[in-house]
Structure formats: C-alpha cells, structure tokens
Amino acid sequence: MSLLFGLFGLLLVNNIMLWEIRYWFLMILSFMTLKFLNLEVWGNVYLSWFYCDSMSGVLIVLTLWISGLMYLASNYSVKFMLNKVKEFSLIVLFLCLVIIMFFMSMNVYMFYIFFEVSLLPTLMLIIGWGYQPERLQAGMYMMLYTVSMSLPLLIGLIMLSKMYYCYNMVLIMYLNCLSLLYNVNMLWFISMLMAFLVKLPMFMVHLWLPKAHVEAPIAGSMILAGVLLKLGGYGIIRMLNVYFLNEIYFSKFFIVLSLWGGLMTAIICVGQSDIKSLIAYSSVGHMGLMLAGCMSKFMWGWEGAMLMMISHGFCSSGLFCLANMLYEKVKSRSLFLYSGMININSVMCMWWFLFCIANMGAPPFINLISEIMLFCNMYLYSCWLIIIVLLMVFMGGLYNLIMFTNIQHGSIMSFMNSNLNNFCSEYLLLFLHFYPMLLFIINISYLNKIFMV
C-alpha cells in the first residue's frame, strides 16, 4: 500500500521542479515493486479492497516503468517547450495511479470504476497535447467505442454479484471452483467481455485505435500501446478466470475472428504510409493473436498471452518513441519522405533494426517466446489454424522489413538536414525500452507461477 500512498502524495505536490523527481520516483518504484513478481500463487490482500497476485504484479511493474519513461520521452515536446508542464505531469501520475488501482481491484464495482476512469486522463492527453486538429474527433471515437460497450459490463457485473451474493472477485472464483457452474449463454459472454474486447482492441472494433495513436502525443501513444491495451487483456483473463466463461462454441468464433483480423491488419500495415498508423495496426494484429491464446483455454495459450502483453508493451512503446524522434527532426510521419537515414544517423539505424526485429518476433527477445507459445497453442487447438499463423508470420516480417528499409536505405532527400544529432536522453529512453525485452527471457519460468491455480 506504500506504493499507492506514495503516488497519491506525489500528486498533491505541484511544482515544475518536480519533473525529474517524479520521473526518478516512478522508476525507483518500478524496481521496488519487483517483489510483486515473487508473490505466492494465491496473492496478497491489502486493506480488504486490493488484491495483487503474480499476474497483476507484472502489469503493475510495466505500468510504473512506462509511466516513468513518458516523462523522459516528453522532455522536449512538453518541458523544454513549456507546454503546460504542471498539468501534463499531474495527468500522467493520475493515470498511473488509476491503472495500478484497476490491476489491484478485488471488488467488482471498483474494478469497473477504475476501468472507466482511465479513459478520462487518456482523453485529456490526446486533446490537450495532440498535434493535429483531428484530435477532437479521435477522442470522440475512443470515448464512443469504449463507453458504449461498458454499460453491458456494468449490468452483467451487477446481476452476477446479486446471484452470488458476493462482490469479491477472489471469493467468487473459489465459489465457482467448488460449484463448477459452466452454464453460460451468449448474452452473458458478450456482456462480460465486450468492453474488454473493444479496449484490447479486437478486429472489427479497432477503428478508434489507429486514429487515437496518430493524433496523440508521444506520451499518449506510449501509454496507449504499453499499458492501456493491457487493461483489455487483463480484464479478459480475469473474467474468464473468475466467472468460468468456458463455452467452447463462442471461443471458436472469437479465435477465428481474432486470427483472421491479425492477418488482415498485417496486410493493412504493408500499405500504410503513416509510420504511427503502421505501428498502431501492428498492435491490433499482436493483440488479436493474444486474444486467440486467451480464448483457447490452454495453459500455453494463457502464458503466451501474458508474455505477449509484456513484450508488446515494451516493443510497441519503443517503436513509437523512435517514430516521435524522427517526427521531431523531419516534421513528417510519411514513410515516403524518409530515406537514407542510415547515412545521416547510423546509431539510430541500429535501434530501428533492433526494435523492428523484436516486433516481428526474432531472437533473442521475449517476443519470440510469446509467439512460439501462441503458435503452438493454435496448432494444438486446430491444425487448420496453422495456415493463418504462417501467413501472419510472413506478413509480420514483411511490413517490419518495409518500414525499416524505407526509413534507413535509399538516397537522402534533398530537403533533409544532415545534422540530425540525438541527445543522450533519447539513447537512454531507447535502452530502457530495450533491455527488459532482452533480460526477461532469463526468467521465462516466471510464467508457470501465474496460472498454477
């Protein structure tokens, strides 16, 4: 609980000199909360309201880490340009606090309230610090998609709580283990999961995400890709685990839809000219594969889905940081205007190469382990799904290769300044995204402890 009290206390103090203090405080807190990864299978209960186990613990560490890096990434666009520094700092801290309380919520109503409250600071980030006039439309898209699907979730949580005479999700999970109630119809399934499927987002309800990414500032893109999409994945796993929504026929439909959507978004990525839109559509494809692993109900699928959320959080956030560094120097996001960057800044070419191969799932990153687990899980579910999986692997390598070659190779544009120097803080930002992807593979057995219940 000292984590929540520390974040709340830092929110109350409002001073422009606290920019670096808040950044270091969040980074130190992320190291201090590594103890959450060593929790027992049953988890720990705090103040009878909050519950933390290994699954929520790793996402809390990811939230603190990405929130700290948001300050570092916005050092030029917000602090140096004096673009409402105090308001930005408070919104980032408030969003971090709300997301952590969502991951730790044990009461079903608090779970729902913090899930919805996280939309408000995200909307403020997009509208207040976005780059283009279309940011108002992007914020409206995001609110309409997410809020419209959250009402069935609230009704479903209220009805199930009345049925069990209990509002504690941990207790409901153990009651279900004892009674083995698997009789769930389509309406229950849709009402309990649709809000999280939109937040993920699932293919067909994903149109708000690319628009929000394109119009959001770098901090908004980082928190969207790194943490907020994981709210949907965590909600799906938690609902499946607590309420035993194990109807096999509904799962087949969502598995096929998510894999087909992953293939379609990979094809869309190949034809994208906006670099932020390309990275956003690749996130839809990765989250579709993660959703298929969750719906399969296999242990490898759930472990691979958790690992996919962790690896995607670091990799996608790092790619958005690289895209923002190019945008700040060239003032354009079009792939057609980038070429020959390897001749101007060869060090950044190395970082682009590392993050592109991580995004396509190449060794030695944890993205490779997560994709192998999910692909094997799909083959175990149905051998026919391997056709879509192989096409996804090919298209994933293709659009990452196209993005890398378009930016780094070719002739230098005549309008481009050959003096595109980088700051040490930018290299530090990329390194802090890179080394968790590389080092987490050492402790890959941690996943076995998450789903031992």
N, C-alpha and C positions, 0 to 999 in steps of 0.2 A: 504493500500500500504506500510505501515511501515514494515509489515511482509516481503514482497519481498525485500525491501531495506536492511533490517537487515540481511537477509540470504545472499544477494549479498555482503554486506560489510564484513561479516564473511568469505566469500570465498576468499577475496583479501588478508587477513592477513594469513600468512603461518608460523606457529611456532609450534613446538612439544608440548610446554606447553599449547597450546590451546585445547588439547584433552578434558579435563574436562570442560573448558569454553564452548566449542561447545556443549557438552552434556547437560549442565545445560541451555544453551541458548535455545536449541530446546525444552527441557521440559517446560521451563517457557513460551516459545512462544505457546506451545500447550494449556496452561491454558489461555493465553491472547486471543487466537482465539476462545475460547468457546463462545464469543459473536456472532460468525457466526451462532451458533445454534439458536439464537433468532431473526434472520432476518425475515422480513416480507415475505409473500408468493412470492411477485414479485422480491425479491432480491435487491442487490445493484450493481451499475455500478461504476467502478473505471477507470479513465483516458480514457474512451471510448473504452478500449480494454479488460478490465477484468470485469467479472460478477460473483457474488457469491450469491447463494441462500442457503436455508437450506440443500438441497441435496448435493451440493458440499462442504458446510461448514463442515459437519460432516466428510467427507472424508479427508478434509484438516487437521482437528484435528487428525484423525487417522494417516495420513502421518507423521506429526510432532512427534507424540508420538512414533511410531515405529522407525523413524529415530533416535530419541534420544536413544532409547533402543538398537539400533545397536551398538552404541559406548560402552555401558555397557556390551553387550554380547561379544564384540570383545576385551575386556580389556586384556585377557590373550593371545589369539592367535595372536593379532596384536601389541598391545602396549608393553606388557611385553616381547614378543619375538622379538621386534624391527623389525617387518615385514613390511617395507615401510609404516611407521606410517603417515607421512605427506600426501602421495598420497592417502592412504585409507580415511583419514579424509576429504580431498577435494572432492573425488568422492562421498562419502555419502552426503555431503552438496549439491553438484551439482545435484545429483539425486533427493534429496528432493525438491530443487528449481524447477527443471523441472516438477516434478509431480504436485506440487502446481499450477504452471502456466498452466498446462493442465486442471486441475479441474476448474480454473478460466477463461479459454479462452472463449471469446464470438465470435471472428472471426473464420470462418470455416477453414481458412488456418493455423492460429496459433494453432487451435485445432488439426489439423493433424500433424503439425511440432513437437509440444511438445509430441504428442503420439509416434512419431517415434524416437525422440531424446532420450527418456527414455530408449531405447534399448542399447545405447552405454555405459553409465556408468554401467548398469547391466552386459553387456558382459565383461567389464573391471574388475568388481568384481569377476566374475566366473573364468576368465583366470588368473588374477593376484594373487588371494588369494585362489584358489581352492586347493583341497587336492590331487587329482589324475591326472595322465597324460591324462585321457579321458576328461578332462575339455575343451580341444580344440574342440573335437567332440560335446560335449554338447552345447558349444557356437555356433557352426556352425548350429546345429539342431534348436536352438532357433531363430537365425537370418533368416534361410531359411523359417521356418514356418511363422514367423511374417511379414517379409519384402515382401514375395511373395504374401501375401494376402492383403497387404496395398495399392498396386497400384490400384485395383478396387475401393477402398475407395476414393483415391485422384481423380480419374476420375469422380466418382459419385458426390463428393462434388463440383467439378468444373462445371459440367453440371447443377446441381440443382441451383448453385449460379447464373449461367448465365440465367437460366429460370426465377428465381425470381428477377433478377437484384439487388441482395442483398447478402452481406456476413456476416450479423449479425444473429446469430442463434436465439437470443431472438426475433428479429423482424420477422424472418421467421416463428417462432412458432405462433405469433399472426396473421400473414397473413394467415396461414393455418387454424387457428381458425375461421377467417372471411369467407374464401372461401370454407372450408370443402372439400379439394381435397383429396379423398381417393383412387384414381385410381393409384395403384402401381403394376407393374408387377414383375415377379420373378427376372429378372435381376437387377432391382433397389434394391430389397430387399436384394439379395445376395451381391451386390457391396457395399452397405452401411453398412452391418452388419458383413461380413465375417471376416474382420480384427479384430473386437472386439470378435467374437466367437473364433478365434484362441488364442487371448490374454487371454480369460476367464479361461481355455480353454474348449471348447465343446468336448464331446466324439467323437472320430474318428480323431480329430486334436489335441489330447492331448499328443502325444508321446514325445514332446520336454520337457514337464514339469517335469516328474519324473527324466529324465536324468539330467536336469539342477539343480534340487534340490540335487541329490546325489553328484554331482561334485562341487556344490557351497559351499563357506564358510558359517559360521553361519549367517553373516550379509546378504549375498546374499539370503539365504533361508528365512530369516525374511522379507526382502523387497519384495521378490517374492510372498510369501504366504500372507503377511499382507497388501501390498499396490498394487503391480503391477497387480495382478489378478483383483483388483477392477477397474483398468483402463478399462478393457473389460466390466465389468458390468455397470459402469457409462456411457461408450460410448453407450452401447445398450439402456439403459433407455433414454439417452439424444437424440439419433437418433429417437427412437420411439416417443418421446415427441415432437420433433421439426418438423420432416418430416411426422408424422402420417402414419407410415408404418403398417397399420392395416389390411392387407389382412389375412383373417381368415384361409384359407387353408394352407398357408405357416406356420402359427403359430401352427397348429395342428401337422404338421410334426416335427417341432423343439421341441415341448413339449414331444411327444412320444419318440423322439430320445434322448433328454436330460435325461428323467426319466429312460429309458432303459440303457443308459450309466451310470447313477448313480448306478443302480443295478449291472451292470457288473463290475464297478470299486470297488464296495463294496465286491464283490466276489473275485476279484483280491487281495484286501487287506488281505483277510483271508489267502491266500497262500504266502504272502510276507515274506522274511527272513530279508531284509534290512529295518531297522527301519525308515530311512529317506524316502525310497521309499514308505513305507506303509503310512506315513503321507501325502506324495505328492499325492498318489492315492486317499486318503480320501478327499483331497481338490478338486479333479476333481468331485467326487460324490456330494459334497456340492454345488459346483458351477453349476453343472447340475440341481440340484433342484432349485437353484436361477434363472437360465435361464428359466426354466419352469414357474416360477412365473411371470417373466417379460413378456413372450410371451402370457400369458393368458389374459392380458389387464384388469384384475380385480384390483380394488383398494387394496384388501387384498394381492394380488399377488405382486404388486409393493412395498407395505410397508414391506411385509415379505422378499422380495428380498433385500431391503436396510438393513433391520435388520440382515439378513444372512451375508451380506458383512461385516458389522461392527463386529458381533460376531465371524465370521470366521477369521477376521484379527487378533484379539487378541488371540483366542484359538489356531489356527494353528501356529502362531509365537511362542507362549509359548511352544507348543509341540516340535518344532524344537530346542528351547533353551534347553529343557530337554534332547533331544537326543544328542545335542552337549556336554552337561556336562558329559554324560555317555561316549561319544567318547573320550573326553579329558582325562578321567581317565582309561578306559579299552582299548582304542586304537582299537576299533572294533565297527561296526554298526550291526553286525549279532545278531538276536534275539536268535539264538541257543547258543550263548556264554554268554548271560545274564541269570542269575537265582539267586534267593536268595538275591536280593539286599535289601529286607526289613530287613534282619539280619545284613547288613553292615551299611546301612544309612536309618533309619526309617523315618526321616524327609522328605527326598526326595520321599519316598513312598507315603506320604500324598500328595505332589504336583503332583505326577504322577496320583494318584487317582482322584484329583480334575479336572485336565485337561482332563483326559480320559472320565469322566462322562460329562464334558462340551462338549467334541467333539461328544458324542453320543446323546446330546440334553436332558440332565436330569435337573431337577430343582436344585437350584434356579437361573440358569444362563439364559441370554437372548437368548442363542441358543435354548432353549425350546420354547420360544415365537415365534421365527422366524420359527421354523419347524412346530409348530402348525398352524400358519397362512398360510404357504405354503401348508401343507397337506389339510387343509380345502379348500383352494383355488383350489387345484387339484380335490377335490371331487365335488366342485361347477361346475368345468369345465366339468367333466365327471365322473360319479360314477364308471366306469370301471377302472379308473386310481388308485382307492384306493387299488387295488390288488398289483400293483407295489410299491405303497407307503408303504404298510405294510411289504412287503419283504425288502424294503430299511431300514425301522426301525429295523427289526430283524437283518439284516446283519451289520448295523452300530453298534448296540450293541455288536454283536459277535466279530468283528475284534478289537474293543476297549478293550473288555474283554480279548481277546487272547493276545494283546500287553501288557496289564497290568500284567496278570498272568505270562506270560513268563519272564518278567523282574524282578518282585518282589518276586515271590514264587518259591519253589523248593529248591534243595540243592545248596550250594555255590560251585562255580567252584574252583578247586584246585589251579589254577594259579592266582586267584583274590586276590588282596591286601585288607586286612580287614581294612586298614587305609584310606578309601576314604572320606576324610573330604571335606567339602564345605566351600566356602568363604561367607562372609556377602553380597558381591555384587551379588552373584548368587541368594541368597534368595530375595534380593531387586528386581532383574530382574524378577523373577517369580511373586512376589507380584504385580509389576507394570503391568504385563500382566493380572493378576487375578482380581484385584479389579474393573477395568472398566466393565468386564463382569458381575460382581455381582451388581454393583451400577447403571448401565444403565437401569436396569429393573424398577428402581424407576420412571424414566422419560420416560416411554414407549409411552406416549401420544404424544411425540415429533414427531413421525412418521406421525401423522394425518396432521401436518402442512406442510409436504414436498410436498404432491401431492394434495393440495387443488385446484390447478389451473384447 
